[in-house]
């Protein structure tokens, strides 16, 4: 960490890594105002601004209760949000929970909270680049480390999540830092405590990180030392007091911070939830061999989301070179990123049957680090005068990824909800508007309209919006309510529209709902007495393309006008 901070203070413009970081930060700053100012986030499953700004972290230690994510990153963001929480408490019209909630969800509090959360994510994303470079450079040299960092910096999925307040980038930061420390253990350094504390921090950020260390930690702490330290046997390694002290400290930290000690009932309920309903409602394939085959096919098909074909092939070549032992590196160190990635595939991706971008990201980032091995081997085979050609080949292989990163930035900057906001802002005061779906599917709404959100969810399951009335009336009764306009996001509407593709249980329940389907199809075909007022979509010039990711970006926003 000290090395990371010193390099951040004094970047060297002569080093390629300095430019890699600078270009990555620039890519993250483009589109950084996405959805801002805001009362809630446009990205799904975010820790900001609502969860951290409204104190959701206390649910971790409230007896019998739980929050859906572990507490580490949420606690950090909550502490950073305290100035605005305190200001909202001072300005609230009454000393009640309802009055405080109504005050805090105003954009004047939620916007700075979201900005701070995104800034933290960006800093940790830069930390991921430092960690990836260190992990590779320690084993294979500076050139390989720079190449691995460049591939990581041009990972479109990582760039997207670096714009958000989600837990994925912070988790990846702790994972990559933990692997650096495990490599130092494999190199003979006494870093067991730091490595396991990083693993605990990753688990306290996101549960899915545990499979990344489930095999990698024993590999580095037990198997590697037993194989590489002369006459030291596995038994001798197991008897090291430092190892047991590190295990006790990291396990104690995790159990205490996660609420397992102070709130065992709530902790047990959360574990039951994440291994049950939180998973079962969102999967399509079965647990049999056909399901495993389908998952592996989806993983392979998802590779272009993270890397160009040339980069993916280079990573496979680099992995083969690393494991061959031909480059004079102990296999225990050479295999560490692959061990973590493949254990994650075997212990999380396949059992959970989740292949969404963010779930695949840790595995892809680690496997793609082997591009550095292939690049370094290529330069070794070239004469000094021809080595710029090798760098040019890497740049050419990365060009499709650079285009995809620019596409992500363009999609964020030209989100369809922006045009919807401008359209609504131009409507006369008092115009009635009916909206559908969760906050993440909606544009930021003006205050001069009379807005009602209609849906079947109980009020306690909704995230309130300033100035928006909530209704549980039937969707199809829109003709009786007769609002002047109706607004729905495409990503929400598709839950109810006919489709031939396989659906997870959650999606299937909504898709079978005749009320929701009647509303969406009736708005689209005009049978409910509404016509198109605005069909806002992202449009980018070639070779860029609008990106659909995480049901958060790239979708259209639809506004309908009542026929008169």
C-alpha positions in Angstrom: 0.0 0.0 0.0 2.9 2.4 0.8 4.4 1.7 -2.7 1.0 2.3 -4.2 0.6 5.7 -2.5 4.2 6.8 -3.3 3.6 6.0 -7.0 0.4 7.9 -7.0 2.3 10.9 -5.5 5.2 10.9 -8.0 4.2 9.4 -11.4 7.0 9.0 -13.8 6.0 10.1 -17.3 8.7 8.0 -18.8 7.1 4.8 -17.7 4.3 3.1 -19.8 2.3 2.4 -16.7 1.9 6.1 -15.9 0.2 6.6 -19.3 -1.9 3.4 -18.8 -3.2 4.8 -15.5 -3.8 8.3 -17.0 -5.8 7.0 -19.9 -7.8 4.7 -17.6 -8.7 7.6 -15.4 -9.6 9.6 -18.4 -11.9 6.8 -19.6 -13.6 6.7 -16.2 -14.0 10.5 -16.1 -15.9 10.4 -19.4 -19.5 9.7 -18.5 -18.8 10.3 -14.8 -21.8 12.6 -14.6 -24.1 9.7 -15.7 -27.4 10.1 -13.9 -26.2 13.1 -11.9 -27.8 15.1 -10.2 -29.8 12.2 -8.7 -32.1 11.0 -5.9 -31.1 7.4 -6.7 -28.6 5.5 -8.9 -29.2 4.2 -12.4 -27.0 1.2 -11.8 -28.5 -2.0 -10.4 -27.4 -3.4 -7.1 -25.6 -0.2 -6.0 -24.3 0.5 -2.5 -24.8 4.2 -3.3 -26.4 6.6 -2.8 -29.5 5.1 -1.0 -28.0 2.2 1.0 -25.0 4.2 2.4 -26.9 7.5 2.6 -29.8 6.0 4.5 -27.7 3.9 7.0 -28.5 0.4 5.6 -25.3 -0.9 7.1 -26.9 -1.0 10.6 -29.0 -4.0 9.5 -25.8 -6.1 9.6 -25.7 -5.9 13.4 -29.4 -5.3 14.2 -30.5 -8.5 15.9 -32.3 -10.9 13.6 -31.9 -8.6 10.5 -29.4 -8.5 7.7 -28.4 -6.4 4.6 -27.9 -8.2 1.3 -24.2 -7.3 1.1 -21.4 -7.7 3.6 -20.5 -4.5 5.5 -17.0 -3.4 4.7 -17.5 -1.1 1.6 -20.9 0.0 2.8 -19.4 1.0 6.2 -16.7 3.1 4.4 -19.2 4.8 2.2 -21.6 5.4 5.1 -18.8 7.1 7.1 -18.0 9.3 4.1 -21.7 10.1 3.8 -22.1 11.3 7.4 -21.7 15.0 6.7 -24.7 15.0 4.4 -26.7 12.6 6.7 -26.1 15.0 9.6 -27.1 18.0 7.4 -30.3 16.3 6.4 -31.1 15.4 10.0 -30.7 19.1 11.0 -33.0 20.2 8.1 -35.6 17.5 8.5 -39.0 19.1 9.4 -39.6 16.6 12.3 -37.5 14.3 14.5 -39.1 11.1 13.0 -37.7 8.4 10.7 -40.2 9.2 8.0 -39.3 12.9 8.0 -35.6 12.1 7.9 -36.1 9.7 5.0 -38.1 12.3 3.1 -35.4 14.8 3.6 -32.4 12.6 2.8 -33.7 11.3 -0.6 -33.6 14.9 -2.0 -31.0 15.4 -4.7 -29.1 17.9 -2.6 -27.9 15.0 -0.3 -28.0 12.0 -2.6 -26.0 13.7 -5.4 -22.8 14.4 -3.3 -23.1 11.0 -1.6 -23.1 9.4 -5.1 -20.2 11.5 -6.3 -18.1 10.5 -3.3 -19.0 6.8 -3.7 -18.0 6.9 -7.4 -14.7 8.7 -6.5 -13.9 5.9 -4.0 -14.6 3.3 -6.7 -12.3 5.1 -9.2 -9.5 5.1 -6.6 -9.9 1.4 -6.0 -10.1 0.7 -9.7 -6.7 2.5 -10.1 -5.6 0.3 -7.2 -6.7 -2.8 -9.2 -4.3 -1.7 -12.0 -1.4 -1.3 -9.5 -2.2 -4.7 -8.0 -2.4 -6.5 -11.4 0.8 -4.9 -12.5 2.6 -5.9 -9.3 1.3 -9.4 -9.4 2.6 -10.0 -12.9 5.8 -7.9 -12.7 7.0 -9.6 -9.5 7.0 -12.9 -11.4 7.6 -12.1 -15.0 9.1 -8.6 -15.1 8.2 -5.0 -15.8 7.2 -5.5 -19.4 4.8 -8.3 -18.6 3.3 -6.2 -15.8 2.7 -3.2 -18.0 1.1 -5.4 -20.7 -1.2 -7.0 -18.1 -2.1 -3.6 -16.7 -2.9 -2.3 -20.2 -5.2 -5.3 -20.8 -7.0 -4.6 -17.5 -7.3 -0.9 -18.1 -9.0 -1.6 -21.4 -11.5 -4.1 -20.0 -14.9 -2.6 -20.9 -16.7 -4.3 -18.1 -14.2 -3.1 -15.5 -14.5 0.5 -17.0 -18.3 0.4 -16.7 -18.3 -0.7 -13.1 -15.6 1.9 -12.3 -18.3 4.5 -13.0 -20.6 3.0 -10.3 -21.1 2.7 -6.6 -21.3 -1.1 -6.8 -19.2 -3.4 -4.7 -17.6 -5.2 -7.6 -14.5 -3.0 -8.1 -13.8 -2.7 -4.3 -14.0 -6.5 -4.1 -11.6 -6.9 -7.0 -9.2 -4.5 -5.4 -9.0 -6.6 -2.2 -8.8 -9.8 -4.3 -5.9 -8.6 -6.4 -4.1 -7.1 -3.4 -4.5 -10.4 -1.6 -3.0 -12.3 -4.5 0.0 -10.0 -4.5 0.5 -10.9 -0.8 0.1 -14.6 -1.5 2.7 -14.4 -4.2 5.0 -12.8 -1.7 4.4 -15.8 0.6 5.3 -18.1 -2.3 8.5 -16.1 -2.7 9.5 -16.8 0.9 8.3 -13.6 2.6 6.4 -13.7 5.9 3.2 -12.1 4.5 0.7 -14.7 5.7 -1.2 -12.2 7.9 -1.5 -9.5 5.3 -2.6 -12.0 2.7 -5.4 -13.5 4.8 -6.5 -10.1 6.0 -6.9 -9.0 2.4 -8.9 -12.2 1.8 -11.1 -11.3 4.8 -11.6 -7.8 3.5 -12.6 -9.2 0.1 -15.2 -11.5 1.7 -16.4 -8.6 3.8 -17.0 -6.6 0.6 -18.6 -9.3 -1.5 -19.3 -13.0 -0.6 -18.5 -14.2 -4.1 -14.8 -13.5 -3.5 -14.5 -16.4 -1.1 -14.1 -19.0 -3.9 -11.2 -17.0 -5.3 -9.2 -17.7 -2.2 -10.6 -21.1 -1.3 -7.9 -22.9 -3.3 -5.5 -20.1 -3.9 -4.8 -19.4 -0.2 -4.0 -23.1 0.6 -2.0 -23.2 -2.6 0.2 -20.3 -1.6 0.3 -20.9 2.2 0.7 -24.7 2.2 1.3 -26.4 -1.1 3.7 -23.9 -2.6 6.0 -23.6 0.5 6.0 -27.4 1.0 7.1 -27.9 -2.6 9.7 -25.2 -3.0 11.5 -24.9 0.4 14.0 -27.7 0.2 13.4 -30.4 2.9 10.4 -28.6 4.5 7.4 -30.9 4.4 3.7 -30.1 4.4 3.6 -31.0 8.1 6.4 -28.5 8.9 4.5 -25.8 7.0 1.3 -26.6 8.9 3.1 -26.2 12.2 4.2 -22.6 11.6 2.8 -20.4 14.4 2.7 -17.4 12.1 0.2 -19.3 9.8 -2.1 -20.1 12.7 -1.9 -16.5 14.0 -2.8 -15.2 10.6 -5.7 -17.6 10.3 -7.1 -16.7 13.7 -6.8 -13.0 13.1 -8.4 -13.0 9.7 -11.2 -15.4 10.7 -11.9 -13.4 13.8 -12.0 -10.2 11.9 -14.5 -11.6 9.4 -16.8 -13.2 11.9 -16.9 -10.1 14.1 -17.4 -7.6 11.2 -19.9 -9.8 9.3 -22.1 -10.0 12.3 -21.7 -13.7 12.9 -20.7 -13.1 16.5 -22.9 -10.1 17.4 -25.9 -11.0 15.3 -25.8 -14.8 14.6 -29.5 -15.1 13.7 -29.3 -12.3 11.1 -26.0 -13.7 9.8 -27.5 -17.2 9.4 -30.6 -15.7 7.7 -28.4 -13.8 5.2 -26.4 -16.9 4.4 -29.7 -18.8 3.8 -30.9 -16.0 1.6 -27.8 -15.7 -0.6 -27.7 -19.5 -1.1 -31.4 -19.8 -1.6 -33.9 -17.1 -3.0 -31.2 -14.7 -4.0 -29.8 -17.3 -6.4 -32.7 -19.5 -7.3 -34.9 -16.7 -8.7 -32.3 -15.6 -11.2 -31.0 -18.8 -13.0 -32.2 -20.5 -16.1 -30.2 -23.7 -16.5 -30.3 -26.8 -14.3 -27.7 -28.4 -12.0 -27.2 -31.4 -14.2 -24.4 -32.0 -16.7 -26.4 -30.3 -19.4 -26.6 -27.2 -17.1 -22.8 -27.3 -16.6 -22.3 -27.5 -20.3 -24.6 -24.5 -20.9 -22.8 -22.5 -18.2 -19.3 -23.2 -19.7 -20.6 -22.3 -23.2 -22.0 -19.0 -21.7 -18.6 -18.3 -20.1 -16.8 -18.8 -23.4 -19.3 -16.7 -25.3 -18.9 -13.9 -22.8 -15.1 -13.5 -23.4 -15.6 -10.8 -26.1 -17.2 -8.6 -23.5 -13.9 -8.4 -21.7 -11.2 -8.8 -24.3 -10.6 -9.0 -28.1 -10.1 -12.4 -29.7 -6.4 -11.7 -30.2 -6.0 -10.8 -26.5 -7.9 -13.8 -25.4 -5.7 -16.1 -27.5 -2.6 -14.4 -26.2 -3.8 -15.1 -22.7 -4.2 -18.8 -23.5 -0.7 -18.8 -25.0 0.7 -17.0 -22.0 -1.0 -19.4 -19.6 0.6 -22.3 -21.4 4.0 -20.7 -21.3 3.7 -20.0 -17.6 2.7 -23.5 -16.7 5.3 -25.1 -18.9 8.1 -23.9 -16.6 10.3 -23.0 -19.6 10.7 -19.4 -18.4 12.4 -20.3 -15.1 9.6 -19.4 -12.8 8.3 -21.9 -10.1 5.0 -23.3 -11.2 3.5 -22.5 -7.9 3.9 -18.8 -8.5 3.2 -19.0 -12.2 -0.1 -20.7 -11.6 -1.5 -18.5 -8.8 -3.8 -16.3 -10.8 -5.1 -19.3 -12.8 -5.7 -21.3 -9.6 -7.8 -18.4 -8.2 -9.7 -18.0 -11.4 -10.4 -21.6 -12.0 -11.5 -22.3 -8.4 -13.9 -19.3 -8.8 -15.3 -21.0 -11.9 -15.7 -24.3 -10.2 -16.9 -23.2 -6.8 -19.0 -20.1 -7.7 -19.9 -19.7 -11.4 -20.9 -23.3 -12.1 -22.8 -23.9 -8.8 -24.5 -20.5 -8.8 -25.2 -20.7 -12.5 -24.6 -17.0 -12.8 -22.8 -15.7 -15.8 -23.6 -12.0 -15.7 -20.7 -9.6 -16.6 -19.9 -8.6 -13.0 -19.8 -12.2 -11.8 -17.4 -13.2 -14.5 -15.2 -10.1 -14.2 -12.8 -11.4 -11.4 -12.1 -14.6 -13.3 -11.6 -12.8 -16.6 -9.3 -10.2 -15.1 -7.0 -12.8 -13.6 -6.9 -15.1 -16.6 -6.1 -12.1 -18.9 -3.1 -11.2 -16.9 -1.3 -14.0 -18.7 -1.2 -11.8 -21.8 1.8 -10.2 -20.0 3.7 -13.6 -20.1 3.0 -14.0 -23.9 4.0 -10.4 -24.6 7.3 -10.7 -22.6 8.1 -13.9 -24.4 7.5 -12.3 -27.8 9.8 -9.4 -26.9 12.5 -11.8 -25.8 12.4 -13.4 -29.3 12.8 -10.0 -31.0 15.9 -8.1 -31.5 16.1 -4.7 -29.6 15.4 -2.8 -32.8 12.3 -4.9 -33.6 10.7 -4.7 -30.1 8.7 -1.6 -31.0 6.9 -3.9 -33.5 6.0 -6.2 -30.6 4.5 -3.2 -28.7 2.6 -2.2 -31.9 1.2 -5.7 -32.2 -0.1 -5.5 -28.6 -1.6 -2.1 -29.4 -3.4 -3.5 -32.4 -4.7 -6.5 -30.4 -6.1 -4.0 -27.8 -7.7 -1.7 -30.4 -11.1 -3.5 -30.3 -11.1 -3.2 -26.6 -10.3 0.5 -26.8 -13.3 0.9 -29.1 -15.5 -1.0 -26.7 -14.3 1.2 -23.8 -15.2 4.3 -25.8 -18.6 2.7 -26.6 -19.2 2.2 -22.9 -18.3 5.9 -22.2 -20.5 7.0 -25.1 -23.4 4.9 -23.9 -23.1 6.5 -20.4 -22.8 10.0 -21.8 -25.8 9.6 -24.2 -28.1 7.6 -21.9 -31.6 7.6 -23.2 -32.9 8.9 -19.9 -31.2 12.3 -20.5 -33.5 13.1 -23.5 -36.5 11.9 -21.5 -35.5 14.3 -18.7 -35.4 17.2 -21.1 -38.7 16.2 -22.6 -40.4 16.1 -19.2 -38.8 19.4 -18.1 -40.5 21.2 -21.1 -44.0 20.0 -20.2 -46.4 22.5 -18.6 -46.7 22.7 -14.8 -49.4 20.4 -13.4 -49.2 17.9 -16.3 -50.0 14.4 -15.1 -47.5 11.7 -15.6 -47.7 8.0 -14.8 -44.5 6.0 -14.4 -43.6 2.3 -14.0 -40.7 0.4 -12.6 -37.9 0.8 -10.1 -35.9 3.9 -9.7 -33.0 2.5 -11.7 -35.2 2.4 -14.9 -36.4 6.0 -14.6 -35.0 9.3 -15.6 -34.5 12.0 -12.9 -38.0 13.5 -12.6 -38.9 17.2 -12.5 -40.8 18.6 -9.6 -43.4 20.6 -11.5 -45.4 17.6 -12.8 -48.0 15.6 -10.9 -46.4 12.1 -11.0 -47.7 8.8 -9.8 -45.9 5.5 -9.9 -48.2 2.5 -10.4 -47.2 -1.1 -9.7 -48.2 -4.2 -7.7 -45.4 -3.9 -5.1 -46.3 -3.0 -1.5 -45.2 0.4 -0.4 -42.6 -1.0 2.0 -40.8 -2.7 -0.9 -40.6 0.5 -3.0 -37.8 3.0 -2.9 -39.6 6.4 -2.6 -39.0 9.3 -5.0 -39.4 12.9 -4.1 -42.7 14.3 -5.2 -44.0 11.0 -6.6 -47.2 9.4 -5.3 -47.3 5.6 -5.1 -50.3 3.6 -6.3 -51.1 -0.2 -6.3 -53.9 0.1 -8.8 -54.0 -2.3 -11.7 -51.7 -1.4 -14.6 -54.4 -1.7 -17.2 -56.6 0.8 -15.5 -54.4 3.5 -17.0 -57.4 4.3 -19.3 -59.5 5.2 -16.2 -56.8 7.2 -14.5 -56.1 8.9 -17.8 -52.8 10.6 -17.1 -51.5 13.0 -19.8 -48.3 11.0 -20.2 -47.0 7.5 -19.3 -43.3 6.7 -19.0 -41.5 3.3 -18.9 -38.0 2.2 -19.4 -37.4 -0.6 -22.0 -35.5 -2.8 -19.5 -38.5 -2.8 -17.2 -41.1 -3.2 -20.0 -39.3 -6.3 -21.4 -40.2 -8.1 -18.2 -43.8 -8.2 -19.4 -43.4 -8.3 -23.2 -43.6 -11.6 -25.1 -40.3 -13.4 -25.6 -39.1 -16.8 -26.9 -35.9 -16.9 -24.9 -35.5 -18.9 -21.7 -36.5 -17.0 -18.5 -35.4 -17.2 -14.9 -38.2 -17.8 -12.3 -38.4 -14.1 -11.4 -38.6 -13.0 -15.0 -41.1 -15.8 -15.8 -43.5 -14.7 -13.0 -43.6 -11.2 -14.3 -43.9 -12.3 -18.0 -47.0 -14.4 -17.2 -48.7 -11.5 -15.5 -51.7 -10.5 -17.7 -52.0 -7.1 -16.1 -48.4 -6.0 -16.8 -48.4 -7.6 -20.3 -51.7 -5.8 -21.1 -50.2 -2.5 -20.1 -47.0 -2.8 -22.1 -48.5 -4.3 -25.2 -51.4 -1.8 -25.0 -49.1 1.2 -24.8 -47.0 -0.1 -27.7 -49.9 -0.9 -30.1 -52.0 2.1 -29.1 -55.0 0.0 -27.9 -55.0 1.8 -24.5 -55.5 5.2 -26.2 -51.9 6.3 -26.0 -49.5 7.2 -28.8 -45.7 7.7 -28.9 -44.5 11.0 -27.6 -40.8 10.1 -27.3 -38.7 7.0 -28.0 -35.4 8.0 -26.7 -32.4 5.8 -27.5 -28.6 5.8 -27.4 -27.1 6.5 -30.8 -23.3 6.5 -31.4 -21.3 6.9 -34.6 -19.5 3.9 -36.1 -17.3 2.1 -35.1 -18.8 2.8 -31.6 -21.9 1.0 -30.5 -24.4 1.4 -27.7 -23.7 -1.1 -25.0 -26.3 -3.1 -23.0 -24.9 -4.1 -19.6 -26.3 -5.2 -16.2 -29.8 -4.0 -17.2 -28.5 -0.5 -16.4 -27.2 1.1 -19.6 -28.1 1.1 -23.3 -31.8 0.6 -23.0 -34.5 2.9 -24.6 -36.8 5.2 -22.6 -40.4 5.4 -23.8 -42.9 8.2 -23.2 -46.5 7.9 -24.4 -49.0 10.8 -24.8 -52.8 10.3 -24.2 -54.7 10.6 -27.5 -57.2 13.4 -27.4 
